[in-house]
Amino acid sequence: MSRSAHPAGPRHADVLTEGHYSAPAADLNVLDEKVWSRTVTRDADGALTVGGITVARLAEEFGTPAYFLDESDFRARCRAWADAFGPDADVFYAGKAFLSRAVVRWLKEEGLNLDVCSGGELTTALDAGMPAERIAFHGNNKTVAEIERAVEAGVGRIVLDSFQEIVRVAHIAQRHGVRQRVQIRVTVGVEAHTHEFIATAHEDQKFGIALADGQAAEAVRRALSLDGLDLIGVHSHIGSQIFDMAGFEVSARRVVQLLAEIRDEHGVELPEIDLGGGLGIAYTSEDDPREPHEIAKALSDIVTRECESAKLRTPRISVEPGRAIVGPTAFTLYEVGTIKPLEGLRTYVSVDGGMSDNIRTALYDAEYSVALVSRTSDAEPMLVRVVGKHCESGDIVVKDAFLPADLAPGDLIAVPATGAYCRSMASNYNHALRPPVVAVRDGEARVIVRRETEEDLLRLDVG
Ligand SMILES: *Cc1c(COP(=O)(O)O)cnc(C)c1O
């Protein structure tokens, strides 16, 4: 990612020494469609609208902070992924990115499958009517109770993550008199992040079973020997916010190699491979994500080519995008509170939320954009850091960005691309009330996850 080391902002330009920010956009009023959901636009008065509703109306009706999710964009992205991969592949939405009953219904209607990785996610999926056979169950430490429920419900696949779990799932399945469809999660020795991937010989992480040292082959041997298990394939997930397909290429090659070894040793060709999720989205104007059809073609070309050279039947591919589906579909709306210009440094803009509704900046040094959305402004750009109201100096939402210099308390600002891993990672730090998620579509807005109340906080506090 190329970042300008020297800010070109007209204010503070001579004094800034640290930070990764680009020059301000030529016109801060222009909303870069790359980072905003599809129905976002500015109305004649300059206010941002989503699904045909202005942010002023949304703020009045639902309060701030709040997440606004563009339902038609979400559905369009589901369809784009399903269409791109076609009938010979399966798209599993990774529920951990953001899951609610409404989301489950949209997925079901748009033909997607669903990954869950906890009892809570499984309950939500089943409660909202996702057919169990369209659910995959993940996790490196599924409890016995969770496995029992997944097997009883009849989930389409359980992704086995350890030698102990192979035995555990086999026993539980046998006890229920079923053969549970399973995949084995392997670590292929590739770690991918954004624009680079690292090939490592050893996997120093908690997920999966290493291909190296023949561990994965041994896991396959055991799974094939147990009556309770129907081994349908091999799973690999290599990272997150990935733009570079090279990591997937290495991963697919190694997974296909394992399938060939399995055929040679056991005389079986496993019918499926899962290449995981991790596809990147645009958080700022500098990110250039690929379209689902490009990703589908790249992955299917890689797998087809590798299978041809290994003389294997091409397996059915599945993928598990989470962020790439929900991430771009929502923004967080905040009201500006205190504004603190630090002479010679930057201006701190405090909002009515913070690390409790978006932990990604503090946790991963994530980058976000921000815009003034209740109006337009012709004021010059000022370098800001958008911070929350929590008792933590690392409580940063947007590290470096530009907002108009006439920004004032009471203005509404919005941070785009907060659909994934924001509400799902939200906390009650400082007894913050977790914000609602409001779905907006065709001029209508409805709460799909309500705002927490102080009563909710007190209800849990039973001391
Ligand atoms: C987190 C995760 C995903 C989804 O990752 P995204 O970056 O949201 O696409 C998919 N599969 C597995 C196994 C995961 O752990």
The ligand as a Tripos MOL2 file, in Angstrom:
@<TRIPOS>MOLECULE
LIG
   15    15     1     0     0
SMALL
NO_CHARGES

@<TRIPOS>ATOM
      1 C1        -12.9470  -15.4800   10.0320 C.3       1 LIG1
      2 C2        -13.1380  -16.6310    9.1330 C.ar      1 LIG1
      3 C3        -13.7660  -16.4460    7.9020 C.ar      1 LIG1
      4 C4        -14.2140  -15.1050    7.3930 C.3       1 LIG1
      5 O1        -13.1750  -14.2020    7.2470 O.3       1 LIG1
      6 P1        -13.4500  -12.8130    6.5000 P.3       1 LIG1
      7 O2        -12.1580  -12.0960    6.6180 O.co2     1 LIG1
      8 O3        -14.5570  -12.1260    7.2480 O.co2     1 LIG1
      9 O4        -13.8510  -13.1350    5.1100 O.co2     1 LIG1
     10 C5        -13.9750  -17.5670    7.1180 C.ar      1 LIG1
     11 N1        -13.5970  -18.7960    7.5200 N.ar      1 LIG1
     12 C6        -12.9970  -19.0040    8.7150 C.ar      1 LIG1
     13 C7        -12.6240  -20.3810    9.1020 C.3       1 LIG1
     14 C8        -12.7510  -17.9430    9.5530 C.ar      1 LIG1
     15 O5        -12.1450  -18.1490   10.7260 O.3       1 LIG1
@<TRIPOS>BOND
     1     1     2 1
     2     2     3 ar
     3     2    14 ar
     4     3     4 1
     5     3    10 ar
     6     4     5 1
     7     5     6 1
     8     6     7 2
     9     6     8 1
    10     6     9 1
    11    10    11 ar
    12    11    12 ar
    13    12    13 1
    14    12    14 ar
    15    14    15 1
@<TRIPOS>SUBSTRUCTURE
     1 LIG1         1 GROUP 0 **** ****
